[in-house]
Structure formats: structure tokens, C-alpha cells
Amino acid sequence: MDKLDHIYKLHHLLRRRRTSVSRADMMRELECSEPTVYRTLETMRTHLHAPIETDKVNGGYHYSRDATGDAYELPGLWFSASELQALLVFNAMLESLEPGLLGEQLAPFRQRIAGLLEHRRLGLTAAMDRVRVLSMAARPAGEHFRTVAGATLQRHKLHISYDGRERGNTTERDISPQRIVHYRDNWYVDAWCHSRKGLRSFAIDRIRSAAELDAPANEIDTDSLNAHYASAYGIFAGKANKTAVLRFSAERARWVADERWHPQQSGQFLTDGSYELRIPYRDDRELLMDILRHGPEVIVIAPAALRETVSAQLRSAMARYAD
């Protein structure tokens, strides 16, 4: 642990304790000797103007409060070694998810982190080479990601031109963006659509133009958003009104039992080693794709309509191989 880490840890120790901190506690927390504790205290008082007071009655040290009762904060940008590691991992993951997506905006941050690493001699400059994120079937977020993200954070309405895949037509809409979603390696914006008078999800890569408006966005509370988007299965929102019962073979059960398909799913192993999974859903389109990828290792038990749809899909696939 270097000098900066000692200052950082001692600062947080003094901030979180309501009573004075003894020298023994400081030595234990900082993992250092008593002279090092004294040098750290003196550095903080002299160079960082930390209001550290000595408790002459009980012994130890504490921060004095200012006139407003607020506690002292270290000046500038301070990170522990473990926090720097976490920031580097996060930066590497973001760059892997969407190369160059926020490169310009994050460049000053990366330079600051690089300076801290060089100063601290932590040996983390190759961190980008130590984190690998593999994406599958990812679509580029598109040129309007920053506009959409900015309006979402600033709580402004957006006017967008949207090219929907399902219907193959382009529509003009005013939306109130609520949150940005990264789902299955692709980016979406959950929004109140003023044209349709309801909540919708828009694939950001299908937005052909986006203009931030001066009008404030309509606010939808978090509970309402979660009730709408988290109830059903996958990206297709709406309140779930059906439950799929899927039975996986004993071999496939070893994987599926550890997977999370839905926040409200339930599952159990059966006596023959197979695994039964229950999933709430409303729209079966995405669920169908996930069922079919398991091929003969899964069978739909209920509802009957879903079972027949899966069966029809398999028969249709077999027909394409008839020749």
C-alpha cells in the first residue's frame, strides 16, 4: 500500500466513524506501523488541510465538522487501487460492447486514469488486454445513440424518425425517453410514445433521425415502468398473462437450471433428472426463439397453444429439409 492509499483509507476511516479513531485501529486498517500513521496524519493536515483533531479525553483522532455540519472531503479525484481496477474493467467492457460509442466523451476520463496509474505504479496499463467481452448478433448502436442518451439523462422529449423492422415502414414520433436498455448485445430506449399514447421500446439502431426538443419529457415512475417492461418475457413488454411450462432433458438441465430466463421464473428438478421451468410471458415471439434453440432437449408442457406453435415451427423446419 502506498502513500496515497494510506491517505485514502484513513480519510474513509475517519468519515465513517462517529467516535474518535485510535492509533491501534488506524495501524490495523492501514496495515502499517505507528510512524506511518503519524506521517499520514501530518500529510493530511499540512498539505490537504484536513480538519483532524486529537481527542485528548478518550484518545485517538476525528474530523471536526464545519459550520453546516458537513464532513470534510478530500480535494480532487481520489481512487483506491481496487477502485481503479474496477473502473478499468468497466471501461474495457464498455469498449468491447460498442467500440467507439463514447470514445470522445470518455477520453479525458481515460487520460486521468492513465495518469493515476502511472503515478501509482500499479501495473494496470494492460488491463484492456485482460478483459474480453464476446458479443453475438450485435447491431451497431447507430449515429443517434448520443442524442437519445443525452435526452434521456436531461429529461427532454425527442422527435424521432423510426424505421420499424416488423412492419417495414417509417414513422415520425414524439417520445419521452425514460431509460436506455442494453439487451442481448443491442441498445433500446424505453419511452412514452405520444403518437401511440403508451409505453414502447425502440431499437436505437432503427432510429433514422433524432432531434432533442425543448419540452420536458413526461415522467413515468419506476414502479410503473417495471410493471410494464419486467412482467412479460424478453423485450416485448406488457403485463404477463400466460405461463409457459418447459421440460428440459436431464442432460440439458445441468445448464438450464443455472440460467435466469425471467425475474419471476420458477423451476424444479423432477425424479427422472429432467428440469421443469415456468416462465411468465405475454408475447411468444422471443420465447419461441429461445425454446427452439434447445431443439430436442426441451418439450413444451403448457399452454397448449404454445405447444402447438412450437410443434408447427419444427414441422415447418423439417419440411425445408425434405429434399
Steps between C-alpha positions, in 0.01 A plus 500: 500500500650836401469848647189594303324179606581579864344846464195361321436224757559727799261759359219246462573356844464843660185579297307188589577501874289717730749461783875560504721247328789362706854464367468122536191500276680715245801267496273199450288658224798649315716192560794716597721602790434777753754741342321458166169591664658818641649593162167446328317714756756777460482488118123528507506791745781695333449443128131410472376724783306214655330613826634211709469560874655310788260365762690582819236338723446164332809488283505462125404734217187624324385747235355827620178610330462832318236761579238316295575167665647349184797267518831571328562367148837440336568753221524374144442151363594213729480126436636199681692236305198267497272780377742580218495135400118501498491816286741349250294183475184706448672707231623185325153346508337812356757519220444132422121536498502788253845613376523878472149557634607759759867522408509877466309562823704250702841606364571752784394238755736242348788749498439581866494131590818440298671782692395352833626157396836639394533694825394206716708242309217244527592306190147518358570673170437174310161449662319532165683186385385308809124544448318337210129547429353297214189634329272298275264640237566852628384790284689833497322751723493751219577869468210616718594316821654808662198717420264242646717444807538874557126564482435207734741632763394864459130403509406661167258384233631367169365516148608187315458342161466127568536218250325204662622156393173316552282715275776634277378859503640828634301714742553841658451506878544719804617293796587556865804274557503331840813282498766347278506118491781269389333168427651198327790705364278772355381842614139611552324800648190452711275800441151644522383534140279806461374374163382164638414630849687220671837355603711357220854365447698630202813336359747788487667364186164540317470871583568683174499853644477642852459857620488602864207732577483781754190350663553294815439127473194344661610324817394139558574370849737205538236263637280558195793445266596176671141377504478559126840384383609239755179298529499327161776309326787669318486829315127472425336697778160486661357322799555123483176304460630149430752259653717273288587163652813356340659163577869456420684171470723385784808580293391854413368559854856541630525824303145634502457465877771765548361741240273795568241533226265729693501675842177319603591156366477186712653160442544157651681174430276199439566146616637391161761780506316724257435864587168681483510875449201735532521839330240781487452653156261697283644499148652166393730623221820526700412205721458286187855576388640402838301177509596398147872548560487204741365272225407151620622567855181686600129443471218748566257363759266800507317698384359298213515794257872548558561127469323493163688808377836341583389175337394686185835681487687168524283340232561797274875472556490128420308571179785726380735204533264255326709494181 
